[in-house]
Amino acid sequence: MSEQVTSSPMTKLIKAMGKLPFPFVRRVGRMVGLLGLRFDRRTRQAIDRNLELCLPHLDKEQRVRLRNSRLQHMGQTFAEMGHLWTRDVSYILDRCYEGDGAAELKQAVEAKGGVIVLAPHIGNWEAVNVFVSAIRPMTAMYRPNKDESLDAFILEARNRAGGELVPTNRRGVMQIVKALNADGVVGMLPDQVPQQGSGDFAPFYGHQAYTMTLAGQLAQKTGAKAFVVGCIQTAKGFEVNAFEVDSRFYDEDTVTSLTGLNASIEKLVERAPSQYQWEYKRFKLQPHGALNPYKEHQHV
């Protein structure tokens, strides 16, 4: 990080946690997540509402248990960042091991042809960058953090893994297309609500979710193969799970493509439901005339 940027309290905290034993910071993170975030009403309500919408087959007691487990994993994920962003790449790779589909992902990344790595917010997505970039440098879009110190710190940390970060604008898209056409690897976070005009509605757990169209457009334009990838948190470290995206993703019809993308995300979430970002308001943008499912219940 540039010496001209003064370290913020958050940057100092993350660096300090990176110096502590990995199992210890994980335990502390889980404890703080459960005890601290339980009193964060907005986070708790968002998780409860998403679980109610997406997993209606669970009874209330099961959803409460899942929510509390999610709070633990939120704390653990934050606590792990000190290690993911400060330790040597070899240290992180020693804690990554291949799970279902990881061998197929590695084979595709090593072979000729572009690869799109779709990494939803499950487990620790920062580990995906380290694992993939160790095979072949991965290009990914990056939106600057408002905290200048933290932004510089994260940029330096991600770049050290060997990847390349590009801006979230037209120039960044052009760089991504160039990378895929040169048999490169591109990483994308497919489960965030994109800016209006950059997505379309498709079902996610049976509800309309405004979903990014860029990934499918890139696959159509470059012929790249796409994988959904997640580094699931385990007692050993991070289990890399990967599988080629649902075949509908490659369809020229936008809604069909997005339906395949969201179905693939659901498939990965089922591997570790408590590690998915249920706190994110995935359905906040709805088709014209439809009610915001979070506003409906904000006073409940």
N, C-alpha and C positions, 0 to 999 in steps of 0.2 A: 504494500500500500504506500502511496506517495507520502513522503514526510511532510508535505505541505498541508495535508488534511489531518486535522486533529482528531484523534480517536474519540468517538462518542461513548457514553456509558454502555450502550448495547454492544458495541464492538469490543470493548474491554471485557464485558461479561462473557461473550462468546469465546474470545481468546483464552480467558481464564479456564473455562470449562474444558477447552481442548487440551489443557495440561493435566487434567485429572484422569484417573483410570476410567476406561470406557464403561465397564459394568457399573461403576459407582454413579457416573453421571446419568446413565439410563435409569437406574433405580430412583435417583433424586428427581429426575424429570417426570417419571410416572407418578411419584408421590405429589409433586407440586401441581401437576396437571389435574389430578383427581381432587385434591384439596382446594387448590386455588381457583380453577376454572369452574368448579361447581357453583361458585358465587358470582360467576359472570353470566348474568341472566340472559343477555342477548345470545351468547354462544350456546348456552344450554337450550334455549327455546328453538334456535335454528336446527340444532341436532335433533331434538325431539320431533319437530315438524317434518324434517326430511325422512326420518325413520318411519313416521306415521304414513307419509306419502309413498315411500319406496318399498317398505317392508311391512305391508298391512297384515301379513299372515302371523306376525309376532304379536303376542299379547303385551299389555302395558308393562308388566314386570320384566319380560324379556327385553323390551325396548329400553327400559331404564338401565338394565345391566349392560346392554350394548353401548348406551350413551356414556356410562361411567367408564367403560373400557376405552371408548374413543377419547375421552378426556385424558386418560392416562397416556395414550399413544400420542396425543397432541404435545403433551409435556415432554415425552421421551424424544420425539422427533426434534423439537427445538433444542433439547439438551445435547443431542448427537451432533448438531451442526458445528460445534467447536472442533470436533474431531474431523468431520467431513471437510471442513474449510481450512484447517491448519496443519493436519498431519500429512506426512509423505503419502503419495499416491499408493506406494507399495503397502503401507499400513492399512489403507482402506481396502485395497484389493485382497489382502489376507483375510478380511472379514466378509468378503463377497464369495458366495459359492453358487454353483449352477443348480437351478431347480428345473422345473418343467419347461421345455422349449428353449432353454438358454443355449444349448449346443447348436440348435437350428439358427438362432439369432446370430451367433458367432460366425457360423458358416456363411450366412447371407452377407454379413458385414465384411468378411474377408474376400468374398467373391466379387466378380465384376457386376456392376450395376448399382444404381443408387438405392439407398435404404432410408425409410422414414421411421424413426423411433417415436412412437406415440406413448408418452409416459404420463398417465393420469396421476393425480395426487393421492397416492396410496403408498403406505410404508414410508421409505425415505427416498424421494425422487432425486435427491442430490447424488445418491449412490449410483443411480442409473448413468449419470454423466461420467462418473469416474470409471465404471465398468466398461461402458461402450467406447469411450475415448482411448482407453488402454489398448483397444483392438485397432480402431481407426478414429482419428480426430473427428469429433462431432460438431457440426455447426448448429447453433440454436439462437432463437430470438431472445432478446433481453430488454425488459422495461426498467429503466433506472429507478433505484430506491430514493425516496425523499430524503433519507438520512445520508448526507454526502459521505460521511465516514464509512457507514455500513455499505454503501454502494461501491466505493472503491475497494473495500475489503472483499466483498462477494465477487466482484469482477476479477480480482487477482486470484482468489481461491479457485474459481471456475476455470480460468485460463491455465492455471498450473496443471490441470488434469489433461491438457493437450487439446481441448476444444476451442472453437472460435465463436464469439458472441457477436451477433449483428443486431442492429436497431429494429424496432417494431414499426417499420414504415416500408414504403415502396422500394427503397434502396436495399433494405434488409431482405425483402422477398426476392429481389433480383440476385442477391448473393446466395440465397438458398437454392434457387433454380440452377444457378451456375454450379454449386456444389453437387447437386444431384446429377446433373448432366455429366459431371466429371467422376462419376461412380463414388460420390461421397456419401456421408451419413448426416442426416438432419434430425434434430430432436425437437419435439413439439409437445406442449401441454394441452391435451384435447378436451379437457373437462371444465374449462372456464367459459363464462359468458363473453363472447366476443363483442367488439364494438358494433353498433347497429349498422347494417349494410355489409358486414363481414360474415354473416351466418344465415341460418334458416332454422325453422322449427322441425324437430324430429322427436320421436318418443324416447324417453329415458326412464326406465322403470315404470312405463305406462303413462307418463305425463309429458306434455310438450316442453321441450327444453331448447332454447336458442343455442345452436351448435355451430362451431367454426366450420366454414367450407374450405378454408385454405388447404388443409391437408389432402382432401380428396382432389382438389384442383391440381395440386402439385403431382400427385400420383398419376392423374390423367395426362398431364403435360409432359412428364419426364419418364413415365413407365417404371417409376421406382416401386419397390416392394415395401409394404408397411407392416410393422410389428407393434403390438401393444405390449409394453414392458413395465414391470414393477419390481422394485427391490423390497421384498417383504421382510419385516423385522422379525428375527427369531433369536433364540438364546445364543446361537452361534454367531450371529451377525446379520447378514442380509442375504436372503435367498432370491436369486434372480429368476423371475418367472417371465416367460415370453411366449407369444404365439402370433402367427400371422393373422392379420385383421380379417374379420368376417368378409367373405367374398363380395357381399353387397357394397362394400366400401368402394370398390373399383367401378361401380356402375355409373354411367353418364348422367342418370337422373339424380338430381341433388338430394332429394328427400330419401331416396333409396340408399344412396351413399352414406348419408348421415345416420340413417337407421342402423346400417351395418356397423358404423363407427361406435355408436352408443351401445349397441348390443355387445361389442367387444369389450368396452369399458366395464359393463355389467359383469361379464364373464370373469374379468380380473378381480373385481370387487368381491365376488363370491369366494375367492381364495382366502380373503382376510377382511371381513366386513368391518371389524372394529378399527382397521387401519386406514379406512377411507375418509376423505374430508367431508363428512356429513355436516360440519359447521358452515360450509359454503352454501349460499343461497342460489342453488343451481337453477331454480325455476322463477327467479325474480322478474325476468322479462317474459311476458306471455303474449300470445296472439291478440290482435285487437279485439277488445270486448271481453276478454277473459279476465277473471279476478286474479290478483296476485295472491298466491296461496299463503304467503307469510303475513301480509297485511290483514288477511281474514282472521288470523289467529294471534295477532300480536298482543291482544288484551286478554286472552284466555288464561 
